Amino acid sequence: MTRALLALMFGLLVLAPAAAEEVFDDPAWEARAQEIGRQLRCVVCANQSVSDSNAPLAADILGVVRERIAAGDDDTAVIDYVAARYGDFVRLRPPFQANTLVLWLAPAAALVLGAGLAVTVLARGGRLRREPEPLTVEEQARIDAVLRAEAGQQPPDPGDHGR
């Protein structure tokens, strides 16, 4: 009895993914489901669409898409239904709204900042740093004194203390 129960459970585990892979008999409906699936992100894969993913969760989401199509929903309603269940992250093209503002504006901001940096660098003749200020007469005199002392010409001023 235990072996029969284990065999039944194993069979259900093996057949369960196959049941989730149901497709429409009508090729037009299946093409529509696959097209909608290309607009939805697999939430366990890295930026892969539901139609392209082999993950079990992607198959489940595609099953939900097929259910909504069979229920008579249009494409927008199907996508909205899936997004309501899984969040806007499931959309490969998130809507333009307050919580996705950074996502939409970041590329433009990066482009503007990069262009600004390029203009600044070109305006400076390709230099990012300023040229150093010339030495004052006192600084040059101290350097000359140290160099002469190292060359053995004259000892540095004792009141200078290595400055």
Buried (B, 14 or more C-beta within 10 A) or exposed (E): EEEEEEEEEEEEEEEEEEEBEEEBEEEEBBEBBBEBBEBBBBBEBEEBBBBEBEBEBBBEBBBBBBBBBEEEBEBEEBBBBBBEEBEBEBBBEBEEEEEBEEEEEEEEEEEEEEEEEEEEEEEEEEEEEEEEEEEEEEEEEBEEBBEEBEEEEEEBEEEEEEE
